[in-house]
Amino acid sequence: MKNKNLVIAIVAGVILLIGISSFFVFGNRTTLTPVTQIPPEDTITVMKSEEIGLSLTITEDNKEVVMEVAKTDNIKGLDYELSYKSKGDIPRGVIGHIDIKQPGKEISQTITLGTCSDVCHYDEDVANIKLMVKIAKTDGTIAQVEKALN
């Protein structure tokens, strides 16, 4: 009799366990909502530096870099990011924006390799200078140009 009651209790426990598990697996379903697709980002065309007449030179004292763009026709503005390593292999960088107010006219931007407020503190042992320029064109498209100084 003891064994019969024990078997009944075990079978009842297993059935109860299966019932509770079934509720969590099958009974708590939610309806899936459709995923909204995010539109793709604007396509960015990669250009060669020659196409905009981009030049990058470092000054003789290694304290500044001069960026020049000779071909500004069809360009509204430029966003630039200059990155480099300074003494101790410390990554450094400068970002900026230039509005093209006179399309067709050459522009020049001097970029300090360091920080300036009242006094300039120039970075030492500058290496791996890389310039990335995003170009906003007058037709609404965006292009990108990269240039490096070794």
Buried (B, 14 or more C-beta within 10 A) or exposed (E): EEEEEEEEEEEEEEEEEEEEEEEEEEEEEEEEEEEEEEEEEEEEEEBEBEEBEBBBEBEEEEBBBEBBBEBBEBBBBBBBBBBBBBEEEEEBEBEEEBEBEEEEEEBEBEBBBBEEEEEEEBBEEBEEBBBBBBBBBEEEEBBEBBBEBE
